[in-house]
Amino acid sequence: MSAADVVRSVHEPAEFGRVAVMYGGSSSEREVSLRSGGAVLAALREAGVDAAAWDPAEHRFADFLAAGFDRVWIALHGPGGEDGTLQGALEWAGVPYTGSGVMASALAMDKVRSKMLFSAAGLATPPWRTVRSEAALEEALAALDLPLIVKPAGQGSSVGMCRVESRAELAAAWAAAAHYDDEVIVEEWVDGEEFTVAVLQGAALPSIRIETPRVFYDYAAKYESGDTRYHCPGTDQPALEQDLRRQALAAFRALGCSGWGRVDFMVGADRVPQLLEINTVPGMTGQSLVPMAAAGADMDFSTLCWRILETSMADLPAVETRRSANGA
């Protein structure tokens, strides 16, 4: 557990002050964010927290500062809310917020740099190449084995992702990913089981194994399909469960993440977890994985939202120091 995960337990809703639940935004994940934020807002209000909705796509940041909120529950997914941009603005303004800080948020959103750090920390991640132009696809093909997964470097919710079975499919898959990001990751496909591990206040929650009849756990499987099946805990093998949780926490440390989040893995026939990515603001919809993992740890949705809000208390002394220094 890092110092950033040593948060103050809150017992009375008034201790949080006035809370803005930021959701919506203008990224490709706006619709999911609206659902996440709406669920969080309802849960906080039910628990007695003075919480209000705030959509950055509809209001100026100057108006937010004038509104007098004491802290922010960040439910914005994707660029602009999950990539360190909002976190930096809030730190500049001296407003506490949930989840990871500026650097960790930016690194986790950037699949290229996060994979570099995973490898540097000795954590297994599937072989990959970064492709910035169609001309570089041949070099990636020469270095990697088919099938491949192609994805934008800076998106979430499986936006722009395609599985590639043959050389002939690669250029179209790259173009689809490049529509969302200048950097595209071409990664070897791991044939096996998909797992995810939620992290909350320095502890790993039970793993979830995901089964989908689709080619992979894409946007439709996450938010639209009724055929996706979830198993929590994800395995009845104690050694694998322990390894997944251990590596999730190690991945969080490698990127400097804190507060809460979700770490995704593939596990092939060798039973070695392969790190895919970290989500620092995971979904909180009715089909989302972190609430499922919390339920597996006997934690209801309202308690989960409360405990995530507690992560905004971790840097309260530093924020108060900045406010005092600025004469606020």
N, C-alpha and C positions, 0 to 999 in steps of 0.2 A: 504494500500500500504506500503510495507516494504522499508527500505532504499535501498535495492538492486534493487528495481524497479524504483527508481528515476534516470532515465537515461537522458543523454544529447541529445536533439533533434539535428539531423544532417541535414543540408540543402544543403551541397555541397558534391558530392561523394569523392572528394579529401581528405576530413576530415577523412575518414575511412582508408586512406593509402592503402597498398597492402593487399588484403584479400585472405586467403586460404579457399576454400570451401572443407571441409573434408568429403568425402563420400566413399562408397564402404566398405572397411574393410573386416574382415574375419568371422563375425558372421553369424548365420543362416538367418539374415535379409539383407544380402549383396545386393541381387537383388533389394529389395525395396529401400535401401539406394542409390544405383546407380541412380534410377529413381528420388528420392527426390533431391539428390545433383545436378543432371543434370538440373532439372527444376529451382532450386535456382540459380545456376551458370548463366544460360541464363538470368534470371530476373535481377540479379545484373549487369551483363554486359550491358544489355539493358538500365539500369538506369545510366550508366556511371561509375560504380564502377570498380576499377582495381582489378578484381577477377580472380583467377586461381584454377583449380582443383587439389586436392591432395588426393590420395588414400593410406592410411597407409598400406594396404596389398601389395603395390607395391614399397613403398619407406621407407627408414629408418627414424626414428625420428631425428637422427643426421643430415640427409640431409634436413629435414624440417627446423631445426634451422638455418642451413647455408643458406637457401633460402631467409631469410630476410623478412618474412611476418610480418605485423603489428598486425593482428588479425585473428581470425578463426571463420567462420560460420560453426558450427558443424551440419552435416547432416548424422552422423553415427548412425544407429539404433542398439540396442541390446548391448551385452557385448563387452567391449573394446572401446565403443564410447559413450554410454549412461549411464554407470554405475559408473562414477566418475574416472575411470582409466585415460582416456585422459584428463579430466579436471584437475586432479592432476599434470600430466606431463606438461600441459600448464602453470599452476600456478607456478610450479617450474622454468619453463623457462621464466616467466614474460611476457607471451603472452596472451592478452585478448581474450575472446571467448564468444559466444552467450549462453544464457540460464542459467540453474541452476549451482550452484557450486558443489564442490566435495561431500560433505556430502549429500546434497539433492538429487543429481543424484544417489548416491549409494542407498539411502533409497528408492527412488521411483522405482528403478529397482528391489529391493528386496520386493516381494509381501508379504512376511511374516512380515518383520519389519514394512513395511508401514501400514499394517492392524493393527498391534499392536498400532502404533501411532494414527491411525484414532480412534480406540476404546478409547485410553487414552484421546483423545481430545473431546470425547463425540459425535463423528460422526458415523452414522449408517453404518455398513458394514455387509454383510452376514456372518452367523456363519461358522467357518472353523476349520480345524485341519491341522497341519503340519505332513506329513508322510515321513519318511526317509528310510523305509524298507517295504517290502511286509507284514512282520509279524505285522506291526502296522495298517494295513488296517481295521482289525476287530474293533479296538478301535475307529477309525474314524467312522465306520458304526454305532457303538453303540451310538455315540454322535450326529450324524447328521441324518437328514431325507432325504430320496431319493425323487426326483432325485438329482444328484450331478454334479458339474463341477470339473474336475481334470486338473491341469495345473502346469507347472514348475514354481518354485518361481522366477526365474531370466531371463525370456525370454519375448519378446514382439511380436506384430503382430499375436497373438493367436497361436504361434508355440507350438506344443505339447499338445494342449488342447483337451479334450474329454468330452462329456456329458455322464453320467452314469445313466441308468434307473433302473438297478437291481444289486444285489450283485454279480451275475455271471460276470458282465462286469467290475467290479472295478479293478481286478488285471491287466488286459490287459491295461486299461486306465492309471493306475499308471506306468506300465512299459514304456508306450509311453512317458509319461511326464518325467520319471526318465532318459530317454535317453539323455535329454537336461540339467538336473539339479539334483544334489544330494538331494535337498529339493523339495518336491512336496506339493502343496496345494490341499486339498480336501475341497470343499466349497459347501454349500447348494445352489441349483439352485433357482433363483428368477424368478417366472413365471410372466412376465409382459413386459414392454417396455424398450428398451435400449436407453439411452441418453448419449450425450457427450457434455462437455462445454470446449471451448478453453479459455485460459487465456493469455493475452498479456499486458506486462508492467503494471501489477497490476490491470487490469480490465478484467471482464468476458465478452466474446462475446456471441451472441445469442446461445441458445442451439440447438442441432440437435437431432432429433429422428430418429432412424435407423430401417428400416423394411427389413427383409431378409426372403426369403422362406426356407432358410437353417435352420438347427437345432439351430444354433446361429451365431453370427457375426464372423465367422472364417476367416482364411487367404484367402480362395477362395472368400468369400463374400466381403472381403475388396479390393482385388486386381485383381480378375479374373472374377467375375460374373457381368453380366449386369442386373441382376434381383433385386439387392439391391436398395431400395428407401430411400431417405433422405428428411427430413422435417425440414426447418429452418425458423423461430424458431420452436422448437420441440413441443411446446404446445400452445394452445390458452387460457390456464389458467394462468392468471397473477401471482397468488400466487405460483403455481408450478414452473413457470419460474424463479421467484425471489428466490425461495428456492434452485433451482438447481445452480444458479449463486452464491448465498451466500455460499453454501456448497463447491462449487469448490474452491472459494477463501480461505475458512477455511481449506480445505485439503492442499492447497498450503502452507499455514502458518504452518500447523502441521508438514510438512516435511521440511520446510525451503526453498521451491522452489522459483525461481525467473525468471524473464525474459519472458519466454513463455512456453507453454505446453498445455496439454489436460487432462481433468479429466473425467473418465467414470463412469456411474451409471446404475443401474437397478431400475425401479420403478414398484412395484407390485400393487395389488388391494388397499392397504392401502394408496397409493400415497406418501409414504415416500421414498425419494431417498436413495438408498443403494450404498455406495461407492465401486467401484471395484478396481480402480488403477489410478495412475497418470503416464502419459507419458511425460517425460521431453524433448524428441526429437521426436515429432510425425512426421508421414509421411507428405511429401509435394508433393505427386504425383497428377496426374489429378483426382484421385478418393479419395483424402485424405480429412479428416474432418476439419482441421484447415483452409485451404483455403476456404472451403464452409462456415464456420462460419464467416470468414472475409468478404466474399461476402455478407453475410446476414447483415453485419454492413456497407455496401457500401464501402468496402476496396478491391481494386484489388490485384492480386497476387504480382505484382511488389512492391506495397506499403507495403504489408505484409512482404515480404522478407527484405525490407529496414528497417522496424521498428524492426524486429527481430535482424538485424545486429546492430541496435542502442543499443540493450541490452548488447552488448560487450563493450559499453562505460561506463557502470555503475561502474565498478571497475577500470577504467583507472588511477585515482590518486594513488591507492594502487600499481598497477603494475609499475607505473613510480617510486614510492618510492623504490620498490624492485630492479628495474633496476639500480637506482642511487646507492643503497647500494652495489650492486654487481659490480659496476664500468662499467656497460654496457652502 
